[in-house]
Each structure stands twice: as C-alpha cells, then as structure tokens.
C-alpha cells in the first residue's frame, strides 16, 4: 500500500519537473544541442530517481502540464499527450519547440474529439 506523498515530496517533484523543463528549454535554445530523445530519457530517468514519492511518469505529467500552461494551452495537456500514440513520446515532447508542442496538443485534441 502506498502512502500519500508529504508536502516536501510534492515540492521536490515540482522542482524535478522544473529541472526537466529547464534542461529541455536549454537544449531548444542552443539549437545544436546533442541532447536527443534517448539521451533526454536517460537523463530524466536519473533525475526521477532523486524522488521517493513520485516516479518519472508523475514528474513528467507535472512538467507537461506546466509547459502547457506556460504556452496558454488548456488544462489537461499532460493527460492529452500521455493518452495518444504518436511519433513523439510524451517525454520527448518537452524537446519540441513551442509551435510543434502546440501542434502536437492540437492534434491530440482532434484525435480524441476534444473541443
């Protein structure tokens, strides 16, 4: 039986999600970063091991939701991106530039019939 995460564990997960967002943003800004989706997945797995209260999927959901909010997208962006099968896995979506990220969310909404 799992226990409810502590307030500190929730804060830690938020910080870890923010670290994923900052690393992916740095890679996008660099423009020629050698960080590819496989390398990012390895790095994200290592980052997630810091947390005892949240796994990578939960931390990723926080990051995806935060990125969606920063781009003024609807609430539930993380759920949309994790529900659809596509050519870009949810974690790799963080590496997409803003327009491609928005397009991926729009396609997910269309495929699920969301308004």
Order of alpha helices (4+ residues) and beta strands (2+ residues): alpha-alpha-alpha-alpha-alpha-alpha
